[in-house]
Amino acid sequence: MDQRADPLPVIVCLKWGQGYPVIHTNTLFRALSHYMTRPFRMVCLTDDPAGLADGIEALPLPDFALERQHWVPGMWPKLSVFKEGVFAPGTPVLLMDVDMMVLGCLGPMIDRVRDTGGLHIIRDWPDTLERWFPRLSRVERLSNSSVVGFVAGEQGHVFEAFHDADFDALKPHRNDQVFIHRHAKNLHHWPEGWMHSFKKGLAWHFPANLLRPIRQPGGYLIAFHGKPELPDLAGPALRRWGSAEKFGFFPVDWIKTYWERFSTLGAPPEPAMVRVREGQPPQKTDDMI
């Protein structure tokens, strides 16, 4: 019997409040359903399951002490995924933010988590000027929790350290990703190039943004943390998106196509069944957006 097929991998996201409407969760699920070439469970830990697409398993947010008024901007409820018993021990889990863009099958990420154990997280991306002048930067870059991989039952201590903490106790950690970085056992960073930050790595600074197109990268995922948000890039022409330094006035064609394809109502698109070499990120193909 092939033990790698059991238990079924879980891809989990969180949804609470009004920050990200349900369309973001459903879009992520539809994209995953299209690109994944192996079975998986899609789980949403939420305080409001209304509107979730068929096929998304809604589970209640585990209880913890932090008052709701302090849940953001630290995104502290994300730590509840580490509670023992939420998922069966030994289950490979990918925790993903709902504002991620899927570029291909995430099977090699799941295999890496299952085979290596520990906790897998993004090494926080440097800003453009930090990449250009690394010796001048004094910013400590730790980890980014846009996508975190772990084996259920191995990181329960992270939730236990958070469960009874009040806001004053959590403030020194700033947010969930710093807390994870400081508490995880056997921490690994995902290989470089597997995930991209749109605002830090793909968008151009002014005035290059007026001349250079934004091209789709290889890899598995693109994070739209902060501004712009993913649907902003699918908007009408002449509607400004982005920050003061990195901005645009026109949609990005391949992002617009993705959003229009996966955010619409109805049954998920047929699976792409895009095959990639195990352990290698997908390269851009005609099937990819």
C-alpha atoms as an extended CHARMM CRD file, in Angstrom:
* protein
*
       289  EXT
         1         1  MET       CA              0.0000000000        0.0000000000        0.0000000000  PROA      1               0.0000000000
         2         2  ASP       CA              1.2830000000        3.4640000000       -0.8990000000  PROA      2               0.0000000000
         3         3  GLN       CA              1.3740000000        5.3720000000        2.3840000000  PROA      3               0.0000000000
         4         4  ARG       CA              1.9250000000        8.6690000000        0.5060000000  PROA      4               0.0000000000
         5         5  ALA       CA             -1.7270000000        8.6740000000       -0.5690000000  PROA      5               0.0000000000
         6         6  ASP       CA             -3.1120000000        8.5150000000        2.9930000000  PROA      6               0.0000000000
         7         7  PRO       CA             -4.2130000000       10.6920000000        4.6950000000  PROA      7               0.0000000000
         8         8  LEU       CA             -5.6450000000       13.0680000000        2.1070000000  PROA      8               0.0000000000
         9         9  PRO       CA             -3.7470000000       16.3900000000        1.9720000000  PROA      9               0.0000000000
        10        10  VAL       CA             -5.5710000000       19.4690000000        3.2200000000  PROA      10              0.0000000000
        11        11  ILE       CA             -5.4270000000       22.9720000000        1.7690000000  PROA      11              0.0000000000
        12        12  VAL       CA             -6.8810000000       25.3130000000        4.3650000000  PROA      12              0.0000000000
        13        13  CYS       CA             -7.7120000000       29.0060000000        4.3660000000  PROA      13              0.0000000000
        14        14  LEU       CA             -9.3630000000       31.3140000000        6.8930000000  PROA      14              0.0000000000
        15        15  LYS       CA            -12.2290000000       33.7460000000        6.4510000000  PROA      15              0.0000000000
        16        16  TRP       CA            -13.6350000000       36.0630000000        9.0820000000  PROA      16              0.0000000000
        17        17  GLY       CA            -15.1850000000       39.4950000000        9.0530000000  PROA      17              0.0000000000
        18        18  GLN       CA            -15.5700000000       41.5470000000        5.8860000000  PROA      18              0.0000000000
        19        19  GLY       CA            -11.9410000000       42.0230000000        4.8350000000  PROA      19              0.0000000000
        20        20  TYR       CA            -12.0850000000       39.4700000000        2.0330000000  PROA      20              0.0000000000
        21        21  PRO       CA            -15.5530000000       38.6270000000        0.6720000000  PROA      21              0.0000000000
        22        22  VAL       CA            -16.3720000000       34.9990000000       -0.0310000000  PROA      22              0.0000000000
        23        23  ILE       CA            -15.5680000000       35.4340000000       -3.7390000000  PROA      23              0.0000000000
        24        24  HSD       CA            -11.8460000000       35.2990000000       -2.8510000000  PROA      24              0.0000000000
        25        25  THR       CA            -12.1800000000       31.9190000000       -1.1180000000  PROA      25              0.0000000000
        26        26  ASN       CA            -14.2770000000       30.5110000000       -3.9470000000  PROA      26              0.0000000000
        27        27  THR       CA            -11.8590000000       31.8040000000       -6.5830000000  PROA      27              0.0000000000
        28        28  LEU       CA             -8.9360000000       30.1490000000       -4.8270000000  PROA      28              0.0000000000
        29        29  PHE       CA            -10.8500000000       26.8600000000       -4.6210000000  PROA      29              0.0000000000
        30        30  ARG       CA            -11.8480000000       26.9460000000       -8.2820000000  PROA      30              0.0000000000
        31        31  ALA       CA             -8.2550000000       27.5990000000       -9.3490000000  PROA      31              0.0000000000
        32        32  LEU       CA             -6.9610000000       24.7890000000       -7.1450000000  PROA      32              0.0000000000
        33        33  SER       CA             -9.6270000000       22.4300000000       -8.5010000000  PROA      33              0.0000000000
        34        34  HSD       CA             -8.4310000000       23.2500000000      -11.9970000000  PROA      34              0.0000000000
        35        35  TYR       CA             -4.6930000000       22.8800000000      -11.4520000000  PROA      35              0.0000000000
        36        36  MET       CA             -4.3710000000       20.1410000000       -8.8360000000  PROA      36              0.0000000000
        37        37  THR       CA             -3.6720000000       16.7190000000      -10.3590000000  PROA      37              0.0000000000
        38        38  ARG       CA             -4.2480000000       14.7610000000       -7.1440000000  PROA      38              0.0000000000
        39        39  PRO       CA             -7.1000000000       14.6310000000       -4.6230000000  PROA      39              0.0000000000
        40        40  PHE       CA             -7.1670000000       17.1100000000       -1.7400000000  PROA      40              0.0000000000
        41        41  ARG       CA             -9.5530000000       18.4990000000        0.8770000000  PROA      41              0.0000000000
        42        42  MET       CA            -10.3250000000       22.1980000000        0.7330000000  PROA      42              0.0000000000
        43        43  VAL       CA            -11.1320000000       23.4720000000        4.2230000000  PROA      43              0.0000000000
        44        44  CYS       CA            -12.1280000000       26.9640000000        5.3350000000  PROA      44              0.0000000000
        45        45  LEU       CA            -11.9260000000       27.8730000000        9.0180000000  PROA      45              0.0000000000
        46        46  THR       CA            -14.5520000000       30.5760000000        9.3280000000  PROA      46              0.0000000000
        47        47  ASP       CA            -17.0870000000       32.3410000000       11.5090000000  PROA      47              0.0000000000
        48        48  ASP       CA            -19.4780000000       32.6320000000        8.5550000000  PROA      48              0.0000000000
        49        49  PRO       CA            -19.7290000000       29.8140000000        5.9650000000  PROA      49              0.0000000000
        50        50  ALA       CA            -22.4590000000       31.5370000000        3.9400000000  PROA      50              0.0000000000
        51        51  GLY       CA            -21.7260000000       31.5840000000        0.2090000000  PROA      51              0.0000000000
        52        52  LEU       CA            -18.8600000000       29.0870000000        0.1970000000  PROA      52              0.0000000000
        53        53  ALA       CA            -18.7850000000       27.0130000000       -2.9720000000  PROA      53              0.0000000000
        54        54  ASP       CA            -19.7980000000       23.3640000000       -2.9430000000  PROA      54              0.0000000000
        55        55  GLY       CA            -16.7100000000       21.3000000000       -2.2590000000  PROA      55              0.0000000000
        56        56  ILE       CA            -15.2870000000       23.6360000000        0.4050000000  PROA      56              0.0000000000
        57        57  GLU       CA            -15.5470000000       22.1040000000        3.8580000000  PROA      57              0.0000000000
        58        58  ALA       CA            -16.3850000000       24.7730000000        6.4440000000  PROA      58              0.0000000000
        59        59  LEU       CA            -15.0840000000       24.3070000000        9.9930000000  PROA      59              0.0000000000
        60        60  PRO       CA            -15.5720000000       26.7370000000       12.8990000000  PROA      60              0.0000000000
        61        61  LEU       CA            -12.6530000000       28.8090000000       14.0770000000  PROA      61              0.0000000000
        62        62  PRO       CA            -11.1380000000       27.2340000000       17.1950000000  PROA      62              0.0000000000
        63        63  ASP       CA            -11.5720000000       29.2370000000       20.3850000000  PROA      63              0.0000000000
        64        64  PHE       CA             -8.7290000000       31.3960000000       21.6980000000  PROA      64              0.0000000000
        65        65  ALA       CA             -8.4470000000       34.1950000000       24.2360000000  PROA      65              0.0000000000
        66        66  LEU       CA             -7.5750000000       37.1950000000       22.0530000000  PROA      66              0.0000000000
        67        67  GLU       CA            -10.4030000000       39.7160000000       21.7950000000  PROA      67              0.0000000000
        68        68  ARG       CA            -11.8210000000       40.1210000000       18.3120000000  PROA      68              0.0000000000
        69        69  GLN       CA            -10.9360000000       43.8070000000       18.1410000000  PROA      69              0.0000000000
        70        70  HSD       CA             -7.2620000000       42.7520000000       18.0910000000  PROA      70              0.0000000000
        71        71  TRP       CA             -7.4620000000       40.0370000000       15.4260000000  PROA      71              0.0000000000
        72        72  VAL       CA             -6.1610000000       42.4290000000       12.7730000000  PROA      72              0.0000000000
        73        73  PRO       CA             -3.7740000000       43.7180000000       11.5550000000  PROA      73              0.0000000000
        74        74  GLY       CA             -1.8030000000       40.8980000000       13.1820000000  PROA      74              0.0000000000
        75        75  MET       CA             -3.9330000000       38.2060000000       11.4750000000  PROA      75              0.0000000000
        76        76  TRP       CA             -3.7450000000       36.2090000000       14.6980000000  PROA      76              0.0000000000
        77        77  PRO       CA             -6.6000000000       33.7600000000       13.9550000000  PROA      77              0.0000000000
        78        78  LYS       CA             -4.3420000000       32.0450000000       11.3880000000  PROA      78              0.0000000000
        79        79  LEU       CA             -2.5130000000       30.4300000000       14.3160000000  PROA      79              0.0000000000
        80        80  SER       CA             -5.6220000000       28.3800000000       15.0850000000  PROA      80              0.0000000000
        81        81  VAL       CA             -4.7930000000       25.9580000000       12.2390000000  PROA      81              0.0000000000
        82        82  PHE       CA             -2.0650000000       24.4920000000       14.4460000000  PROA      82              0.0000000000
        83        83  LYS       CA             -4.5010000000       23.3550000000       17.1370000000  PROA      83              0.0000000000
        84        84  GLU       CA             -4.2340000000       19.6160000000       17.6500000000  PROA      84              0.0000000000
        85        85  GLY       CA             -7.3670000000       17.8150000000       16.5120000000  PROA      85              0.0000000000
        86        86  VAL       CA             -8.3720000000       20.2430000000       13.7630000000  PROA      86              0.0000000000
        87        87  PHE       CA             -6.8020000000       17.8150000000       11.2890000000  PROA      87              0.0000000000
        88        88  ALA       CA             -5.9050000000       14.1610000000       11.7730000000  PROA      88              0.0000000000
        89        89  PRO       CA             -2.3070000000       13.5860000000       12.8990000000  PROA      89              0.0000000000
        90        90  GLY       CA              0.0220000000       12.9420000000        9.9790000000  PROA      90              0.0000000000
        91        91  THR       CA             -2.0500000000       14.9620000000        7.4980000000  PROA      91              0.0000000000
        92        92  PRO       CA              0.0250000000       17.2180000000        5.2340000000  PROA      92              0.0000000000
        93        93  VAL       CA             -1.4800000000       20.7000000000        5.4320000000  PROA      93              0.0000000000
        94        94  LEU       CA             -0.9900000000       23.7940000000        3.3060000000  PROA      94              0.0000000000
        95        95  LEU       CA             -2.2800000000       26.9710000000        4.9530000000  PROA      95              0.0000000000
        96        96  MET       CA             -2.9350000000       29.5550000000        2.2460000000  PROA      96              0.0000000000
        97        97  ASP       CA             -4.1730000000       33.1240000000        2.2510000000  PROA      97              0.0000000000
        98        98  VAL       CA             -7.2380000000       33.6260000000        0.0740000000  PROA      98              0.0000000000
        99        99  ASP       CA             -5.4730000000       36.3200000000       -1.9780000000  PROA      99              0.0000000000
       100       100  MET       CA             -3.0290000000       33.8320000000       -3.5310000000  PROA      100             0.0000000000
       101       101  MET       CA             -2.9440000000       33.2170000000       -7.2860000000  PROA      101             0.0000000000
       102       102  VAL       CA             -2.3660000000       29.6010000000       -8.3110000000  PROA      102             0.0000000000
       103       103  LEU       CA              0.0250000000       28.9220000000      -11.1950000000  PROA      103             0.0000000000
       104       104  GLY       CA              0.1030000000       25.1270000000      -11.2430000000  PROA      104             0.0000000000
       105       105  CYS       CA             -0.3090000000       21.8710000000       -9.3250000000  PROA      105             0.0000000000
       106       106  LEU       CA              0.9210000000       22.1620000000       -5.7280000000  PROA      106             0.0000000000
       107       107  GLY       CA              1.7230000000       18.4590000000       -5.4590000000  PROA      107             0.0000000000
       108       108  PRO       CA              5.5010000000       18.9410000000       -5.0630000000  PROA      108             0.0000000000
       109       109  MET       CA              4.8400000000       21.3490000000       -2.1690000000  PROA      109             0.0000000000
       110       110  ILE       CA              2.7170000000       18.7240000000       -0.4440000000  PROA      110             0.0000000000
       111       111  ASP       CA              5.3890000000       16.0790000000       -1.0720000000  PROA      111             0.0000000000
       112       112  ARG       CA              8.0630000000       18.3410000000        0.4180000000  PROA      112             0.0000000000
       113       113  VAL       CA              6.0040000000       18.8010000000        3.5920000000  PROA      113             0.0000000000
       114       114  ARG       CA              5.1850000000       15.0950000000        3.8870000000  PROA      114             0.0000000000
       115       115  ASP       CA              8.7340000000       13.9090000000        3.2040000000  PROA      115             0.0000000000
       116       116  THR       CA             10.6490000000       16.4990000000        5.2430000000  PROA      116             0.0000000000
       117       117  GLY       CA              8.3590000000       17.3070000000        8.1500000000  PROA      117             0.0000000000
       118       118  GLY       CA              8.8140000000       20.4710000000       10.1440000000  PROA      118             0.0000000000
       119       119  LEU       CA              7.2450000000       23.7630000000        9.1340000000  PROA      119             0.0000000000
       120       120  HSD       CA              7.6730000000       25.2760000000        5.6660000000  PROA      120             0.0000000000
       121       121  ILE       CA              7.1590000000       28.9950000000        5.1780000000  PROA      121             0.0000000000
       122       122  ILE       CA              8.1660000000       31.7410000000        2.7580000000  PROA      122             0.0000000000
       123       123  ARG       CA             11.3520000000       33.6530000000        3.4520000000  PROA      123             0.0000000000
       124       124  ASP       CA             10.0010000000       37.1920000000        3.5470000000  PROA      124             0.0000000000
       125       125  TRP       CA             10.6010000000       38.9640000000        0.2690000000  PROA      125             0.0000000000
       126       126  PRO       CA             12.8880000000       42.0060000000        0.2440000000  PROA      126             0.0000000000
       127       127  ASP       CA             11.6730000000       45.2550000000       -1.2350000000  PROA      127             0.0000000000
       128       128  THR       CA             13.1820000000       46.3990000000       -4.5290000000  PROA      128             0.0000000000
       129       129  LEU       CA             15.7040000000       48.7830000000       -2.9470000000  PROA      129             0.0000000000
       130       130  GLU       CA             16.7830000000       46.0520000000       -0.5220000000  PROA      130             0.0000000000
       131       131  ARG       CA             17.5320000000       43.7750000000       -3.4660000000  PROA      131             0.0000000000
       132       132  TRP       CA             19.4740000000       46.5060000000       -5.2500000000  PROA      132             0.0000000000
       133       133  PHE       CA             21.4210000000       47.6710000000       -2.2030000000  PROA      133             0.0000000000
       134       134  PRO       CA             21.4360000000       44.7570000000        0.2790000000  PROA      134             0.0000000000
       135       135  ARG       CA             24.3800000000       46.1080000000        2.2840000000  PROA      135             0.0000000000
       136       136  LEU       CA             22.5130000000       49.3110000000        3.0450000000  PROA      136             0.0000000000
       137       137  SER       CA             19.3890000000       47.5680000000        4.3240000000  PROA      137             0.0000000000
       138       138  ARG       CA             18.9180000000       47.1880000000        8.0640000000  PROA      138             0.0000000000
       139       139  VAL       CA             15.5190000000       45.5090000000        7.8130000000  PROA      139             0.0000000000
       140       140  GLU       CA             15.3640000000       42.0700000000        9.4190000000  PROA      140             0.0000000000
       141       141  ARG       CA             13.4920000000       39.8030000000        7.0160000000  PROA      141             0.0000000000
       142       142  LEU       CA             12.0390000000       36.7570000000        8.7420000000  PROA      142             0.0000000000
       143       143  SER       CA              9.1460000000       34.8090000000        7.2550000000  PROA      143             0.0000000000
       144       144  ASN       CA              5.9150000000       35.4510000000        5.3560000000  PROA      144             0.0000000000
       145       145  SER       CA              2.9000000000       33.2650000000        6.1110000000  PROA      145             0.0000000000
       146       146  SER       CA              1.0310000000       33.6330000000        2.8140000000  PROA      146             0.0000000000
       147       147  VAL       CA              1.5230000000       29.8730000000        2.4220000000  PROA      147             0.0000000000
       148       148  VAL       CA              2.6610000000       27.5960000000        5.2470000000  PROA      148             0.0000000000
       149       149  GLY       CA              3.1430000000       23.8490000000        5.0910000000  PROA      149             0.0000000000
       150       150  PHE       CA              3.2200000000       21.4620000000        8.0440000000  PROA      150             0.0000000000
       151       151  VAL       CA              2.2120000000       17.9840000000        9.1330000000  PROA      151             0.0000000000
       152       152  ALA       CA             -0.7960000000       18.0050000000       11.4560000000  PROA      152             0.0000000000
       153       153  GLY       CA              0.1950000000       17.0680000000       14.9960000000  PROA      153             0.0000000000
       154       154  GLU       CA              3.7800000000       18.3520000000       14.7300000000  PROA      154             0.0000000000
       155       155  GLN       CA              3.2350000000       22.0550000000       15.4790000000  PROA      155             0.0000000000
       156       156  GLY       CA              0.5130000000       22.0110000000       18.1430000000  PROA      156             0.0000000000
       157       157  HSD       CA              2.7920000000       23.9060000000       20.5230000000  PROA      157             0.0000000000
       158       158  VAL       CA              2.4040000000       27.0030000000       18.2960000000  PROA      158             0.0000000000
       159       159  PHE       CA             -1.3180000000       27.1480000000       19.0640000000  PROA      159             0.0000000000
       160       160  GLU       CA             -0.7470000000       26.3430000000       22.7250000000  PROA      160             0.0000000000
       161       161  ALA       CA              1.6320000000       29.3090000000       23.0310000000  PROA      161             0.0000000000
       162       162  PHE       CA             -1.0130000000       31.5470000000       21.4300000000  PROA      162             0.0000000000
       163       163  HSD       CA             -4.2200000000       30.1350000000       22.9010000000  PROA      163             0.0000000000
       164       164  ASP       CA             -4.3180000000       32.0460000000       26.1910000000  PROA      164             0.0000000000
       165       165  ALA       CA             -2.2500000000       35.0680000000       25.1750000000  PROA      165             0.0000000000
       166       166  ASP       CA             -3.7370000000       38.5490000000       25.3640000000  PROA      166             0.0000000000
       167       167  PHE       CA             -2.8700000000       41.4550000000       23.0980000000  PROA      167             0.0000000000
       168       168  ASP       CA             -0.1000000000       42.7840000000       25.3390000000  PROA      168             0.0000000000
       169       169  ALA       CA              1.6290000000       39.4060000000       25.2910000000  PROA      169             0.0000000000
       170       170  LEU       CA              1.3890000000       39.1820000000       21.4920000000  PROA      170             0.0000000000
       171       171  LYS       CA              2.4640000000       42.7450000000       20.6480000000  PROA      171             0.0000000000
       172       172  PRO       CA              6.2290000000       42.0020000000       20.6990000000  PROA      172             0.0000000000
       173       173  HSD       CA              5.6850000000       39.4960000000       17.8750000000  PROA      173             0.0000000000
       174       174  ARG       CA              3.8400000000       42.0720000000       15.6990000000  PROA      174             0.0000000000
       175       175  ASN       CA              1.8420000000       39.5080000000       13.6900000000  PROA      175             0.0000000000
       176       176  ASP       CA              1.1460000000       35.8250000000       13.0660000000  PROA      176             0.0000000000
       177       177  GLN       CA              4.0980000000       35.2610000000       10.7510000000  PROA      177             0.0000000000
       178       178  VAL       CA              6.6830000000       36.5490000000       13.2180000000  PROA      178             0.0000000000
       179       179  PHE       CA              5.0410000000       34.4090000000       15.9200000000  PROA      179             0.0000000000
       180       180  ILE       CA              5.2640000000       31.3430000000       13.6590000000  PROA      180             0.0000000000
       181       181  HSD       CA              8.8800000000       32.1090000000       12.7720000000  PROA      181             0.0000000000
       182       182  ARG       CA              9.8480000000       32.3040000000       16.4500000000  PROA      182             0.0000000000
       183       183  HSD       CA              7.8650000000       29.2740000000       17.6620000000  PROA      183             0.0000000000
       184       184  ALA       CA              7.9650000000       26.7170000000       14.8460000000  PROA      184             0.0000000000
       185       185  LYS       CA              9.9600000000       23.5290000000       15.2620000000  PROA      185             0.0000000000
       186       186  ASN       CA             12.2840000000       22.5250000000       12.4210000000  PROA      186             0.0000000000
       187       187  LEU       CA             11.5520000000       25.5920000000       10.2900000000  PROA      187             0.0000000000
       188       188  HSD       CA             12.3180000000       25.4740000000        6.5670000000  PROA      188             0.0000000000
       189       189  HSD       CA             11.9230000000       28.1850000000        3.9430000000  PROA      189             0.0000000000
       190       190  TRP       CA             10.3370000000       27.2520000000        0.6420000000  PROA      190             0.0000000000
       191       191  PRO       CA             12.8290000000       27.1600000000       -2.2620000000  PROA      191             0.0000000000
       192       192  GLU       CA             13.4020000000       30.4880000000       -3.9560000000  PROA      192             0.0000000000
       193       193  GLY       CA             11.1830000000       30.9910000000       -6.9860000000  PROA      193             0.0000000000
       194       194  TRP       CA              8.3360000000       28.7770000000       -5.8210000000  PROA      194             0.0000000000
       195       195  MET       CA              6.2850000000       31.7700000000       -4.6240000000  PROA      195             0.0000000000
       196       196  HSD       CA              6.3100000000       35.3750000000       -5.7630000000  PROA      196             0.0000000000
       197       197  SER       CA              5.1530000000       38.6320000000       -4.2270000000  PROA      197             0.0000000000
       198       198  PHE       CA              3.3220000000       40.7250000000       -6.7880000000  PROA      198             0.0000000000
       199       199  LYS       CA              3.9780000000       44.0480000000       -5.1200000000  PROA      199             0.0000000000
       200       200  LYS       CA              7.6020000000       43.3320000000       -4.1950000000  PROA      200             0.0000000000
       201       201  GLY       CA              8.8340000000       41.2180000000       -7.0780000000  PROA      201             0.0000000000
       202       202  LEU       CA              6.6320000000       41.6470000000      -10.1580000000  PROA      202             0.0000000000
       203       203  ALA       CA              5.3020000000       45.2120000000      -10.1530000000  PROA      203             0.0000000000
       204       204  TRP       CA              7.6400000000       47.8800000000      -11.5160000000  PROA      204             0.0000000000
       205       205  HSD       CA              8.6810000000       51.1190000000       -9.8360000000  PROA      205             0.0000000000
       206       206  PHE       CA              7.8220000000       54.4340000000      -11.4740000000  PROA      206             0.0000000000
       207       207  PRO       CA              8.7490000000       55.3300000000      -14.2110000000  PROA      207             0.0000000000
       208       208  ALA       CA              9.5760000000       51.7900000000      -15.4420000000  PROA      208             0.0000000000
       209       209  ASN       CA              5.9600000000       50.8300000000      -14.7360000000  PROA      209             0.0000000000
       210       210  LEU       CA              4.8650000000       53.0870000000      -17.6130000000  PROA      210             0.0000000000
       211       211  LEU       CA              7.0240000000       51.2330000000      -20.1340000000  PROA      211             0.0000000000
       212       212  ARG       CA              7.6400000000       47.6460000000      -19.0380000000  PROA      212             0.0000000000
       213       213  PRO       CA              4.9340000000       44.9410000000      -19.0820000000  PROA      213             0.0000000000
       214       214  ILE       CA              4.3820000000       42.6920000000      -16.0770000000  PROA      214             0.0000000000
       215       215  ARG       CA              5.0860000000       39.1440000000      -17.2090000000  PROA      215             0.0000000000
       216       216  GLN       CA              3.8130000000       35.9370000000      -15.6790000000  PROA      216             0.0000000000
       217       217  PRO       CA              6.5490000000       34.1000000000      -13.7590000000  PROA      217             0.0000000000
       218       218  GLY       CA              7.1010000000       30.4010000000      -13.2660000000  PROA      218             0.0000000000
       219       219  GLY       CA              6.6480000000       28.8300000000       -9.8520000000  PROA      219             0.0000000000
       220       220  TYR       CA              3.5460000000       27.7670000000       -7.9710000000  PROA      220             0.0000000000
       221       221  LEU       CA              1.9070000000       30.8180000000       -6.3810000000  PROA      221             0.0000000000
       222       222  ILE       CA              1.7380000000       34.6140000000       -6.4240000000  PROA      222             0.0000000000
       223       223  ALA       CA              0.8720000000       36.4980000000       -3.2210000000  PROA      223             0.0000000000
       224       224  PHE       CA             -1.1970000000       39.6730000000       -3.4330000000  PROA      224             0.0000000000
       225       225  HSD       CA             -0.4930000000       40.8330000000        0.1150000000  PROA      225             0.0000000000
       226       226  GLY       CA             -1.3090000000       44.4780000000        0.6340000000  PROA      226             0.0000000000
       227       227  LYS       CA             -1.9610000000       46.6090000000       -2.4230000000  PROA      227             0.0000000000
       228       228  PRO       CA             -2.8800000000       45.9630000000       -5.1550000000  PROA      228             0.0000000000
       229       229  GLU       CA             -5.3520000000       43.1610000000       -4.5370000000  PROA      229             0.0000000000
       230       230  LEU       CA             -5.7600000000       40.4870000000       -7.1850000000  PROA      230             0.0000000000
       231       231  PRO       CA             -9.0740000000       41.7900000000       -8.6430000000  PROA      231             0.0000000000
       232       232  ASP       CA             -7.6030000000       45.2980000000       -8.8850000000  PROA      232             0.0000000000
       233       233  LEU       CA             -5.4250000000       44.0060000000      -11.7360000000  PROA      233             0.0000000000
       234       234  ALA       CA             -8.5130000000       42.8170000000      -13.6130000000  PROA      234             0.0000000000
       235       235  GLY       CA            -10.2780000000       46.1710000000      -13.4840000000  PROA      235             0.0000000000
       236       236  PRO       CA            -11.1750000000       48.5110000000      -16.3190000000  PROA      236             0.0000000000
       237       237  ALA       CA             -8.6150000000       50.6090000000      -18.1430000000  PROA      237             0.0000000000
       238       238  LEU       CA             -7.6070000000       53.9260000000      -16.5740000000  PROA      238             0.0000000000
       239       239  ARG       CA             -8.5220000000       52.8050000000      -13.0430000000  PROA      239             0.0000000000
       240       240  ARG       CA             -5.4180000000       53.3040000000      -10.9200000000  PROA      240             0.0000000000
       241       241  TRP       CA             -4.1130000000       50.4060000000       -8.8670000000  PROA      241             0.0000000000
       242       242  GLY       CA             -1.1030000000       49.9060000000       -6.6000000000  PROA      242             0.0000000000
       243       243  SER       CA              0.9700000000       52.0230000000       -4.2480000000  PROA      243             0.0000000000
       244       244  ALA       CA              2.5320000000       55.4650000000       -4.5530000000  PROA      244             0.0000000000
       245       245  GLU       CA              5.7020000000       54.0150000000       -6.1430000000  PROA      245             0.0000000000
       246       246  LYS       CA              4.3990000000       50.9140000000       -7.9360000000  PROA      246             0.0000000000
       247       247  PHE       CA              1.1630000000       51.4810000000       -9.7790000000  PROA      247             0.0000000000
       248       248  GLY       CA             -0.6280000000       51.1330000000      -13.0800000000  PROA      248             0.0000000000
       249       249  PHE       CA             -3.6800000000       52.2910000000      -14.9650000000  PROA      249             0.0000000000
       250       250  PHE       CA             -4.4810000000       49.2160000000      -17.0530000000  PROA      250             0.0000000000
       251       251  PRO       CA             -5.3490000000       45.6080000000      -16.2660000000  PROA      251             0.0000000000
       252       252  VAL       CA             -2.6490000000       42.9500000000      -16.4630000000  PROA      252             0.0000000000
       253       253  ASP       CA             -3.9580000000       40.6240000000      -19.1610000000  PROA      253             0.0000000000
       254       254  TRP       CA             -2.9340000000       37.2600000000      -17.6900000000  PROA      254             0.0000000000
       255       255  ILE       CA             -4.2290000000       38.2260000000      -14.2350000000  PROA      255             0.0000000000
       256       256  LYS       CA             -7.4770000000       39.5380000000      -15.7060000000  PROA      256             0.0000000000
       257       257  THR       CA             -7.9640000000       36.2590000000      -17.5560000000  PROA      257             0.0000000000
       258       258  TYR       CA             -7.3380000000       34.2760000000      -14.3670000000  PROA      258             0.0000000000
       259       259  TRP       CA             -9.7770000000       36.3500000000      -12.3080000000  PROA      259             0.0000000000
       260       260  GLU       CA            -12.5050000000       36.2160000000      -14.9260000000  PROA      260             0.0000000000
       261       261  ARG       CA            -12.0150000000       32.4770000000      -15.3710000000  PROA      261             0.0000000000
       262       262  PHE       CA            -12.0880000000       31.4060000000      -11.7470000000  PROA      262             0.0000000000
       263       263  SER       CA            -14.1910000000       34.0380000000       -9.9810000000  PROA      263             0.0000000000
       264       264  THR       CA            -17.3600000000       33.4080000000      -11.9860000000  PROA      264             0.0000000000
       265       265  LEU       CA            -20.2160000000       31.3370000000      -10.5830000000  PROA      265             0.0000000000
       266       266  GLY       CA            -20.9380000000       27.7750000000      -11.5970000000  PROA      266             0.0000000000
       267       267  ALA       CA            -19.0400000000       24.5050000000      -11.5780000000  PROA      267             0.0000000000
       268       268  PRO       CA            -15.2310000000       24.6780000000      -11.4090000000  PROA      268             0.0000000000
       269       269  PRO       CA            -13.4400000000       24.4040000000      -14.7640000000  PROA      269             0.0000000000
       270       270  GLU       CA            -12.3120000000       20.9560000000      -15.7830000000  PROA      270             0.0000000000
       271       271  PRO       CA             -8.9600000000       19.9450000000      -14.2150000000  PROA      271             0.0000000000
       272       272  ALA       CA             -5.9870000000       20.9580000000      -16.2930000000  PROA      272             0.0000000000
       273       273  MET       CA             -4.0080000000       17.7900000000      -15.4960000000  PROA      273             0.0000000000
       274       274  VAL       CA             -0.7970000000       19.7020000000      -16.1900000000  PROA      274             0.0000000000
       275       275  ARG       CA              2.0450000000       17.2700000000      -15.4600000000  PROA      275             0.0000000000
       276       276  VAL       CA              5.3010000000       18.5980000000      -14.0500000000  PROA      276             0.0000000000
       277       277  ARG       CA              8.4310000000       16.8090000000      -12.9260000000  PROA      277             0.0000000000
       278       278  GLU       CA              8.2280000000       16.0080000000       -9.2450000000  PROA      278             0.0000000000
       279       279  GLY       CA             10.0940000000       18.5780000000       -7.1960000000  PROA      279             0.0000000000
       280       280  GLN       CA             10.2150000000       21.0850000000      -10.0550000000  PROA      280             0.0000000000
       281       281  PRO       CA              8.0180000000       24.2020000000      -10.2390000000  PROA      281             0.0000000000
       282       282  PRO       CA              5.8510000000       24.4290000000      -13.3430000000  PROA      282             0.0000000000
       283       283  GLN       CA              7.0350000000       26.5310000000      -16.2210000000  PROA      283             0.0000000000
       284       284  LYS       CA              4.5730000000       28.6410000000      -18.1410000000  PROA      284             0.0000000000
       285       285  THR       CA              2.5320000000       26.5140000000      -20.5850000000  PROA      285             0.0000000000
       286       286  ASP       CA             -0.3130000000       27.2190000000      -22.9520000000  PROA      286             0.0000000000
       287       287  ASP       CA             -2.7350000000       25.9110000000      -20.3380000000  PROA      287             0.0000000000
       288       288  MET       CA             -1.5940000000       28.4140000000      -17.7270000000  PROA      288             0.0000000000
       289       289  ILE       CA             -3.2170000000       31.7830000000      -17.4720000000  PROA      289             0.0000000000
